[in-house]
Amino acid sequence: MREAVGLTMAADLLNIAAGVLAVLVVRRLTRMQLRRVAWTGHDSPADTSEQPA
């Protein structure tokens, strides 16, 4: 029983760490996207392509 509790706690800690890393990745990607929008001046993908006639 103690071994099962220990393994469950270890799994929970790994899940928490994975969640924190996922949040950091999403925040970094968002920052990169916002910088690109500010740099290019385009706020949507449609702005960068030609419109069909």
N, C-alpha and C positions, 0 to 999 in steps of 0.2 A: 504494500500500500504506500509506503514512504517513497519507494522508487517511482511509482506512478505519479505521485504528487510532485516530486522533483522534476520529472520529465515534463509534466504539464506546466510547471512554472518556467522551465527553460523555454518551452515552446511559446508561452505567453510573452516572455521577454524578447524573443526573436521577432514575434509579430509586432510588438511595440516598436522595436528598432526599424523594422521594414516600413511601418507606417510613417515614422518620422522621416526616413530617407525619401519616401514617396512624396511627402509634403515639400521637402526641400527641392526635389527635382521639378515638381510642378511650379513652385515659386520661381525657380531659376529660368525655366522655359517661358513663363509669363513675362519676366523681366526682359528676356531676349526678344520676345515678340513685340513688347512695347517699345523697346529701343529701335527695332527695325521699322515700326510704324512711324516713329518720330523722325527717323533718318530719311526714310523714303517719302514720307508725306502721304502714303496710300493707306486707307483704312479698310480696304476689302480687296480680295483677290480679283474682283471684277475690274478694279481700277487699273490693274497692270496689264490686262489683255484687251485686245480689240473687240469691240462689240460686233456681233453678226449683223449684216445688212438686211 
